[in-house]
Amino acid sequence: MKSTPPHRHRLHGAPDRPRPRLTSEDVFHLAEQGNERAVAIFRSVGEALGVALANLINIFNFPLYLLSGGPCRPGISSLPR
């Protein structure tokens, strides 16, 4: 029998139960499904990363910046706003 995938769990649970461990991919899947808390997490983290990247750009002034990894994949901009 298959167990429930982690992204099927809710982001919040009853205080008397241990919370499931969530990865950024789990939160992404929840955000794709319209989970408001997951979308808020992505907005908050995205804003913080944007500020950090802007600071690095202003400090180092390199001619090119490459972003890669899971959060940079296509489709991330299609999350609910």
TAZIBEL-V352581 format. One record per helix or strand. SS is the DSSP state (2 for helix, 1 for strand). FROM is the first residue (numbers start at 1). LEN is the number of residues. Records with the same first field share a line. If there is no record, write none. Layout:
BEGIN
SS = FROM-LEN ; FROM-LEN
END
This chain:
BEGIN
2 = 6-3 ; 24-9 ; 36-25 ; 70-3 ; 76-3
END
